[in-house]
Amino acid sequence: MPPRAATPQAGGIMNIWEVLLLVALVIGGIYYFRKRE
């Protein structure tokens, strides 16, 4: 999906995806380190 700077909703959607990505990285990191132990 190409980013649409003209639409105000585009920023909100990108922020949501960024948050989901950060959460996924945190959960993945915790699971990875817990699995290593």
Helices and strands as residue ranges (DSSP letters): H 8-36
